[in-house]
Amino acid sequence: MMHTLVEPPREIPIADEVDVLVVGGGPAGIAAATAAARLGARTMLVERYGYLGGLASGGLVLVMCGVFDPQGERRIDGLFWEMMQRLGEVDGLAEESPTRLHVDSEWFKIVADELCIEAGVVLRLHSWAVDALVEGERVKGAIVESKSGRQAILARVCVDASGDGDVAARAGAAYDMRTMRIGLDFKVGGVDLAAYHAWRKAHPEQASALRDEVRAQGGCPLGAGATPYSDQGVYWVNVLGLANREGTAARQGLPGGVFAGELSALDVQDLTFAEVELRRQIAAGLDFYRRNVPGYRDVRLLAIASELGVRDSRRVRGVHPLTRTEIEEGVGFADVVGMTGAVYGGHPLQVPYRALVPETLEGLLVSGRCISVDDGLIHDMRVIPPCMLTGQAAGTAAALSLQAGVALRALDPARLRAQLAADGVLLP
Ligand SMILES: Cc1cc2nc3c(=O)[nH]c(=O)nc-3n(C[C@H](O)[C@H](O)[C@H](O)COP(=O)(O)OP(=O)(O)OC[C@H]3O[C@@H](n4cnc5c(N)ncnc54)[C@H](O)[C@@H]3O)c2cc1C
């Protein structure tokens, strides 16, 4: 039996009162806060870590998926594309090909700061949102914990961009819980990729057995994702990750791909296990490559992600839960807030605003990977550029609803779409 105790009630300071409170400073939160602030809403962005970017910076997940359709046509513009352009102006973007863009994790943090600060966003880093403030059916802010203590932030609208839907869940929103494999990405230096490719060409069978072999030895394979410093042998490595708490990397195997995961992003012991086990597998992988793989003799570990690679957890049930069948059948929505490069049955993946509006509760929107989509769509919705797209839509809707003095769920979709189009969002 779980033992419990009752915390005594206590008074806590109200740290601030804002129009829009965005919780989570990852791709979705950066876009939500910037969009709301640019439309004149006094906006605060709360982030538990000391930097912005979420998995796209601290998580070392650095390739931007879902931007281009199979014909190579770019489908996402708006704040996502502005971010890419800004990264391109500094040392922050690696174009492996015209349709395969990798960002630099550290420049992503800096450019995200600039984007938010220029828009007038009040940043509050090092702050965990630990509870929601709710009166009746209305979300009125969040409680945050930080080195400054436990404090309340009152808000007219909250946007949950925490990835895990923390605020929505605390507020009582209905959600579906999912698990996928949890990874931990990292960066390496000292790789001679030309030498590796030459060896692979000369020894195709050995090269194709490599991944199985390294897994059999308890390590993770070392892919080579481009960085702006690839000419100096610097690459990032995307890690498939753990299925469960059992066994070695070999027994974790490949079957089921990312969907084979059983570890919960909401269970602190699962998270702790994943951190330690994945670091062990990274060390074993490096050792194996150093000893066995041409081109990797001088490989060095440069960084392990400071943020665990959680792919899926809560998906907050929306007014319109979006399904793959709808996209495949070409169902149109009057409130589409953007599309991605993913195509099903010849139709682009379009997102209706109502997938960001929780089934119940007023004063709350969700964005990023916790929006209301089914299992058939999550793989394409949870990637970084679509998360920025839904973040921009949520921030824009939050500001417009306050300007118009209407409930979030009553916002005129035509007004929302007109604003998004004016701000560069590509709409069907
Ligand atoms: C291993 C792995 C590989 C992937 N590969 C790719 C890929 O190749 N390409 C691609 O485009 N996408 C990829 N993805 C998906 C993508 O990285 C994420 O789904 C995407 O970053 C989600 O964006 P988000 O803003 O919703 O959440 P996140 O990026 O997770 O950001 C959420 C932010 O909220 C903060 N936060 C969370 N809870 C709280 C709280 N209670 N209070 C305050 N702050 C909080 C977090 O610190 C974080 O900064 C991958 C994901 C993983 C895990």
The ligand as an SDF file (V2000), in Angstrom:
LIG
                    3D

 53 58  0  0  0  0  0  0  0  0999 V2000
   14.7680    9.9900  -29.1900 C   0  0  0  0  0  0  0  0  0  0  0  0
   13.9020   10.9390  -29.9950 C   0  0  0  0  0  0  0  0  0  0  0  0
   14.1690   11.1340  -31.3410 C   0  0  0  0  0  0  0  0  0  0  0  0
   13.4060   12.0210  -32.0760 C   0  0  0  0  0  0  0  0  0  0  0  0
   13.7280   12.2420  -33.3800 N   0  0  0  0  0  0  0  0  0  0  0  0
   13.1410   13.2730  -34.0370 C   0  0  0  0  0  0  0  0  0  0  0  0
   13.6210   13.6740  -35.3050 C   0  0  0  0  0  0  0  0  0  0  0  0
   14.5090   13.0350  -35.8680 O   0  0  0  0  0  0  0  0  0  0  0  0
   13.0630   14.7790  -35.8870 N   0  0  0  0  0  0  0  0  0  0  0  0
   12.0540   15.4880  -35.2990 C   0  0  0  0  0  0  0  0  0  0  0  0
   11.6010   16.4970  -35.8670 O   0  0  0  0  0  0  0  0  0  0  0  0
   11.5540   15.0950  -34.0970 N   0  0  0  0  0  0  0  0  0  0  0  0
   12.0840   14.0250  -33.4550 C   0  0  0  0  0  0  0  0  0  0  0  0
   11.6260   13.6570  -32.2250 N   0  0  0  0  0  0  0  0  0  0  0  0
   10.3970   14.2860  -31.6810 C   0  0  0  0  0  0  0  0  0  0  0  0
   10.5870   15.6730  -31.1080 C   0  0  0  0  0  0  0  0  0  0  0  0
   11.8920   15.8700  -30.6130 O   0  0  0  0  0  0  0  0  0  0  0  0
    9.6050   15.9710  -29.9600 C   0  0  0  0  0  0  0  0  0  0  0  0
    8.4060   15.2880  -30.0880 O   0  0  0  0  0  0  0  0  0  0  0  0
    9.3360   17.4820  -29.9340 C   0  0  0  0  0  0  0  0  0  0  0  0
   10.5250   18.1200  -29.4880 O   0  0  0  0  0  0  0  0  0  0  0  0
    8.1840   17.8290  -29.0300 C   0  0  0  0  0  0  0  0  0  0  0  0
    8.1200   19.2340  -28.8830 O   0  0  0  0  0  0  0  0  0  0  0  0
    7.3330   19.8410  -27.6540 P   0  0  0  0  0  0  0  0  0  0  0  0
    7.5940   21.3040  -27.6660 O   0  0  0  0  0  0  0  0  0  0  0  0
    5.9420   19.3560  -27.6830 O   0  0  0  0  0  0  0  0  0  0  0  0
    8.0120   19.1430  -26.3830 O   0  0  0  0  0  0  0  0  0  0  0  0
    9.5010   19.1640  -25.8310 P   0  0  0  0  0  0  0  0  0  0  0  0
   10.5040   19.3300  -26.9060 O   0  0  0  0  0  0  0  0  0  0  0  0
    9.6010   17.9510  -24.9700 O   0  0  0  0  0  0  0  0  0  0  0  0
    9.5070   20.4590  -24.9290 O   0  0  0  0  0  0  0  0  0  0  0  0
    8.7490   20.5190  -23.7370 C   0  0  0  0  0  0  0  0  0  0  0  0
    9.3980   21.5360  -22.8150 C   0  0  0  0  0  0  0  0  0  0  0  0
    8.6070   21.6630  -21.6430 O   0  0  0  0  0  0  0  0  0  0  0  0
    9.4400   21.6220  -20.5040 C   0  0  0  0  0  0  0  0  0  0  0  0
    8.6070   21.1040  -19.4120 N   0  0  0  0  0  0  0  0  0  0  0  0
    8.0540   19.8680  -19.3250 C   0  0  0  0  0  0  0  0  0  0  0  0
    7.2950   19.7660  -18.2230 N   0  0  0  0  0  0  0  0  0  0  0  0
    7.3700   20.9760  -17.6030 C   0  0  0  0  0  0  0  0  0  0  0  0
    6.7910   21.4790  -16.4130 C   0  0  0  0  0  0  0  0  0  0  0  0
    5.9670   20.7460  -15.6650 N   0  0  0  0  0  0  0  0  0  0  0  0
    7.0740   22.7570  -16.0600 N   0  0  0  0  0  0  0  0  0  0  0  0
    7.9120   23.5270  -16.8220 C   0  0  0  0  0  0  0  0  0  0  0  0
    8.4860   23.0680  -17.9570 N   0  0  0  0  0  0  0  0  0  0  0  0
    8.2060   21.8220  -18.3580 C   0  0  0  0  0  0  0  0  0  0  0  0
   10.5770   20.7180  -20.9030 C   0  0  0  0  0  0  0  0  0  0  0  0
   11.7300   20.9580  -20.1190 O   0  0  0  0  0  0  0  0  0  0  0  0
   10.7840   21.1110  -22.3650 C   0  0  0  0  0  0  0  0  0  0  0  0
   11.6560   22.1930  -22.5150 O   0  0  0  0  0  0  0  0  0  0  0  0
   12.3410   12.7350  -31.4680 C   0  0  0  0  0  0  0  0  0  0  0  0
   12.0760   12.5350  -30.1210 C   0  0  0  0  0  0  0  0  0  0  0  0
   12.8340   11.6380  -29.3870 C   0  0  0  0  0  0  0  0  0  0  0  0
   12.5250   11.4610  -27.9500 C   0  0  0  0  0  0  0  0  0  0  0  0
  1  2  1  0
  2  3  1  0
  2 52  2  0
  3  4  2  0
  4  5  1  0
  4 50  1  0
  5  6  2  0
  6  7  1  0
  6 13  1  0
  7  8  2  0
  7  9  1  0
  9 10  1  0
 10 11  2  0
 10 12  1  0
 12 13  2  0
 13 14  1  0
 14 15  1  0
 14 50  1  0
 15 16  1  0
 16 17  1  0
 16 18  1  0
 18 19  1  0
 18 20  1  0
 20 21  1  0
 20 22  1  0
 22 23  1  0
 23 24  1  0
 24 25  2  0
 24 26  1  0
 24 27  1  0
 27 28  1  0
 28 29  2  0
 28 30  1  0
 28 31  1  0
 31 32  1  0
 32 33  1  0
 33 34  1  0
 33 48  1  0
 34 35  1  0
 35 36  1  0
 35 46  1  0
 36 37  1  0
 36 45  1  0
 37 38  2  0
 38 39  1  0
 39 40  1  0
 39 45  2  0
 40 41  1  0
 40 42  2  0
 42 43  1  0
 43 44  2  0
 44 45  1  0
 46 47  1  0
 46 48  1  0
 48 49  1  0
 50 51  2  0
 51 52  1  0
 52 53  1  0
M  END
$$$$
